[in-house]
């Protein structure tokens, strides 16, 4: 009898119970031999286990020496979100090993949160509710002095990967005028989605709502700063949904504090935030504790994606469900300086 394929399971920060339904987890255990361990312990597994492993579930650190022992490895299945610079990607790709991410499961939940935040900023929903609770609500038109519609508004999206495209699909029902800035995509791709390719300045200056969905890279860290916020329309809404590191957060708070723009964010420079962080009480700033994508239904979808792609690879077919990591070229430095390309 042929033994079952071996899977090294180190899915931190997830757990198998989180990313698989009971039925899917039973299927995983029936189809594969599992070695359940921690990400830091993978390198210390015995040579026979490393040599037999067909898949890694998770993205533990893998040195060149460890990778050399993994002679049967076909895929690393990341169940976090962004891929991590913790393995020799040039050698991984040269050997034809797939690096796969299930991060697309978060796209729709994050996009829906973005719509909710935009509507709240536009219509003052949470502020009106707080006023009602405190007994000084404003009725009818008196409560809409600064309200606006999302429908038919000028909307800018920064970043048009999985998150940006999920948001675009939801926005189509609002009949918005959508412009997109994404330096990694040709104009033809954006035209195919019936959005207007735009420079960053055009997005900032021409939008009532700016949604930031861009991944952080070593090149774009803090690229949205004081000058960027100053170029935005007075009263415009800035909605941050990807990574806090793409923004100069102090400059963002300053722009909101002086009343130039409103803002909402699901991500912050430090998480959890210190109890005395000024953004906690900043008027005009809508806060969410990095919960936009963290739905149980999204986590469970990860397990389904993993099982489907492993099933394809078991039949010597390429994976078709998870997103494949890649670099612009084979050079190792490209992985470390162009991280966003790993998840495009």
C-alpha positions in Angstrom: 0.0 0.0 0.0 1.3 3.5 -0.9 1.6 5.8 2.0 -0.3 9.1 2.0 1.5 12.3 1.0 3.1 14.1 3.9 2.1 17.7 4.9 4.1 19.7 7.4 1.5 21.9 9.2 2.8 25.1 10.8 0.0 27.5 10.0 0.8 30.2 12.5 -0.8 32.7 13.2 -3.8 30.4 12.3 -4.7 27.0 13.6 -6.0 24.0 11.6 -9.3 24.3 13.5 -9.6 27.9 12.5 -9.0 27.5 8.7 -10.8 24.2 8.2 -14.4 23.2 8.9 -14.7 19.9 10.8 -15.6 18.2 7.5 -12.7 19.7 5.6 -10.2 18.9 8.4 -11.4 15.3 8.4 -10.8 15.2 4.7 -7.3 16.7 5.1 -6.5 14.0 7.7 -7.9 11.2 5.5 -5.9 12.3 2.4 -2.6 13.2 4.0 -0.2 12.3 6.8 0.1 15.4 8.9 3.1 16.5 10.9 1.8 19.3 13.1 4.5 21.5 14.5 5.4 25.2 15.1 7.0 27.4 12.5 10.2 27.7 14.5 10.5 23.9 14.8 10.3 23.1 11.1 14.0 23.4 10.5 14.7 21.0 13.3 12.5 18.2 11.9 14.4 15.0 11.1 15.8 14.6 7.6 13.4 11.8 6.7 10.4 14.0 7.4 11.8 17.0 5.6 12.7 14.8 2.6 9.2 13.2 2.4 7.2 16.5 2.8 5.1 17.2 -0.3 3.5 20.4 1.1 4.0 22.9 3.8 0.9 24.5 5.2 1.9 27.8 6.6 5.0 29.9 5.9 7.7 29.0 8.4 11.3 30.2 8.0 13.1 28.0 5.5 16.9 28.4 5.1 18.7 27.2 2.0 20.1 24.3 4.0 16.6 23.2 5.1 15.2 23.7 1.6 18.0 21.4 0.2 16.7 18.6 2.4 13.1 19.0 1.1 13.6 17.0 -2.1 9.9 16.2 -2.6 8.4 19.6 -1.8 5.9 20.8 -4.3 4.3 23.8 -2.6 4.3 26.2 0.4 0.7 27.2 1.1 0.6 30.5 3.0 -2.5 30.9 5.1 -1.7 34.3 6.5 -2.0 37.1 3.9 1.2 38.7 2.6 4.1 36.4 1.8 7.1 36.7 4.0 10.8 37.2 3.2 11.9 34.2 5.1 13.0 31.7 2.4 15.4 31.7 -0.6 12.7 32.5 -3.2 15.1 32.4 -6.1 15.9 28.7 -5.3 12.3 27.9 -4.5 11.1 29.2 -7.9 14.1 27.7 -9.7 13.0 24.3 -8.4 9.5 24.8 -9.6 8.0 24.8 -6.1 4.8 26.8 -5.9 4.4 29.5 -3.2 0.7 30.0 -2.8 -1.3 32.4 -0.7 -5.0 32.3 0.4 -5.1 36.0 1.1 -7.8 36.6 -1.5 -10.3 35.3 1.0 -10.1 38.7 2.8 -10.9 40.8 -0.3 -14.7 40.8 -0.1 -15.0 41.2 3.7 -12.5 44.1 3.6 -14.3 45.7 0.6 -17.6 45.5 2.4 -16.0 47.2 5.4 -14.7 49.9 3.2 -18.2 50.6 1.8 -19.5 50.7 5.4 -16.9 53.2 6.4 -17.5 55.3 3.4 -21.2 55.5 4.1 -20.6 56.3 7.7 -18.2 59.1 6.9 -20.7 60.4 4.2 -23.8 60.2 6.3 -22.5 60.5 9.9 -24.2 57.3 11.0 -22.1 56.4 14.1 -21.9 60.1 15.2 -25.6 60.5 14.9 -26.1 57.3 16.9 -23.8 58.6 19.7 -25.7 61.9 19.7 -29.0 60.1 20.0 -27.7 58.1 23.0 -26.6 61.3 24.6 -29.9 63.0 24.0 -28.8 65.8 21.7 -29.6 64.3 18.3 -30.5 66.6 15.4 -33.7 65.6 13.5 -34.3 65.6 9.8 -32.2 68.0 7.7 -30.6 69.6 10.7 -28.6 66.4 11.1 -27.4 66.4 7.5 -25.5 69.6 7.2 -22.3 67.9 6.2 -23.9 64.7 4.6 -23.2 63.6 1.1 -24.0 60.6 -1.2 -21.7 57.9 -2.2 -23.8 57.3 -5.2 -22.4 59.0 -8.3 -19.5 60.4 -6.3 -15.9 60.7 -7.6 -14.0 57.8 -6.1 -10.3 57.1 -6.2 -8.7 53.7 -5.5 -5.0 53.3 -4.7 -4.0 49.7 -5.4 -6.0 47.4 -7.7 -5.1 43.9 -6.6 -7.6 41.6 -4.9 -8.8 44.2 -2.4 -9.2 47.0 -5.0 -11.0 44.8 -7.4 -13.4 43.5 -4.8 -14.2 47.1 -3.8 -14.7 48.1 -7.4 -17.3 45.3 -7.9 -19.3 46.6 -4.9 -19.0 50.3 -6.0 -20.4 49.6 -9.5 -23.9 49.5 -7.9 -23.3 53.1 -6.7 -22.6 54.3 -10.2 -19.5 56.1 -9.0 -16.9 57.8 -11.3 -13.9 55.6 -10.4 -10.3 56.4 -11.0 -7.5 54.0 -10.1 -3.8 54.5 -9.3 -1.7 51.3 -9.5 1.8 51.6 -10.9 2.1 47.9 -11.4 -0.8 47.5 -13.8 -1.0 48.7 -17.5 -3.8 51.0 -18.5 -5.4 48.3 -20.6 -6.2 46.2 -17.5 -7.9 49.2 -15.8 -9.8 50.1 -19.0 -11.0 46.5 -19.1 -12.6 47.1 -15.6 -14.1 50.3 -16.8 -12.2 52.5 -14.5 -10.0 55.4 -15.3 -6.2 55.0 -15.0 -4.9 58.0 -13.0 -1.7 59.3 -11.3 -1.6 59.5 -7.6 -2.1 63.3 -7.7 -5.2 62.9 -10.0 -6.7 60.4 -7.5 -6.1 62.6 -4.5 -7.2 65.9 -6.1 -10.2 64.5 -8.0 -11.9 62.3 -5.5 -14.6 62.7 -2.9 -13.6 59.3 -1.4 -10.1 57.8 -1.6 -9.7 54.2 -0.7 -6.2 52.9 -0.1 -5.8 49.2 -0.8 -2.1 49.1 -1.7 0.3 46.6 -0.2 3.3 48.0 1.7 6.7 47.5 0.1 10.2 48.7 1.0 9.7 51.4 -1.6 6.3 52.9 -0.8 6.5 53.0 3.0 4.9 56.2 4.2 4.3 57.5 0.6 1.0 59.1 1.6 2.1 62.0 3.8 1.3 65.6 4.6 1.6 66.8 1.0 -0.7 64.1 -0.3 -3.4 64.9 2.3 -3.1 68.6 1.5 -3.9 67.9 -2.2 -7.1 66.2 -1.3 -10.5 68.0 -1.7 -11.6 69.8 1.4 -14.1 67.5 3.2 -13.1 64.4 1.3 -13.0 61.0 2.9 -9.8 59.0 3.2 -10.3 55.2 3.9 -7.3 53.1 4.8 -7.9 49.3 4.5 -4.6 47.7 3.5 -1.5 48.5 5.7 -0.8 51.4 8.0 2.8 51.6 6.8 1.8 53.1 3.5 0.7 56.2 5.4 2.5 58.8 7.5 -0.1 58.3 10.3 0.8 61.5 12.2 0.3 63.5 9.0 -3.0 61.8 8.5 -4.2 62.7 12.0 -3.1 66.3 11.5 -5.1 66.6 8.3 -8.2 65.3 10.1 -7.6 67.4 13.2 -7.5 70.6 11.2 -10.8 69.6 9.5 -9.3 69.4 6.0 -10.5 65.7 5.5 -12.3 62.9 7.3 -10.7 59.5 7.6 -11.4 55.9 8.5 -8.9 53.2 9.2 -8.9 49.5 9.9 -5.2 49.3 10.4 -2.8 51.2 12.7 1.0 51.7 13.1 1.0 49.7 16.3 -1.5 47.0 17.1 -3.0 47.0 19.6 -2.8 50.8 19.9 -1.6 52.3 23.3 -4.6 53.3 25.4 -3.5 57.0 25.2 -2.9 57.1 21.5 -4.5 60.4 20.2 -6.3 58.8 17.3 -8.6 57.1 19.8 -10.4 60.3 20.5 -9.8 62.3 17.3 -13.1 63.7 15.9 -13.6 63.1 12.3 -11.7 59.8 12.4 -13.6 56.5 12.2 -11.7 53.6 13.8 -11.9 49.8 13.4 -9.6 47.4 15.2 -8.1 45.5 12.2 -11.3 43.4 12.0 -12.4 44.1 8.4 -11.3 40.7 7.0 -11.3 38.6 10.1 -14.5 36.7 9.5 -14.8 33.0 10.3 -16.3 32.4 6.9 -13.2 33.8 5.3 -10.9 31.7 7.5 -12.8 28.6 6.6 -12.6 29.4 2.9 -8.8 29.2 3.3 -9.0 25.5 4.1 -11.2 24.8 1.1 -8.8 26.6 -1.2 -5.8 24.6 0.2 -7.6 21.3 -0.3 -8.6 22.0 -3.8 -5.1 23.1 -4.9 -3.4 20.2 -3.2 -5.8 17.9 -4.9 -4.8 19.4 -8.3 -1.1 19.1 -7.5 -1.6 15.5 -6.4 -2.7 14.8 -10.0 0.4 16.7 -11.3 -1.8 19.6 -12.4 -0.9 23.3 -11.5 -2.7 25.0 -8.6 -5.6 27.0 -9.8 -7.4 28.4 -6.7 -4.7 30.1 -4.5 -2.7 33.0 -5.8 0.8 32.1 -6.9 3.7 34.1 -5.7 6.3 35.3 -8.2 9.1 37.8 -8.5 9.9 40.1 -11.4 13.1 38.2 -12.0 15.1 35.4 -10.4 17.4 37.7 -8.4 17.1 37.2 -4.7 17.1 41.0 -4.0 14.0 41.4 -6.1 12.0 39.4 -3.5 13.2 41.7 -0.7 12.6 45.0 -2.4 9.5 44.2 -4.4 7.4 42.4 -1.9 4.1 43.6 -3.4 4.9 41.6 -6.5 4.8 38.4 -4.5 1.1 38.8 -3.9 -0.1 40.4 -7.2 
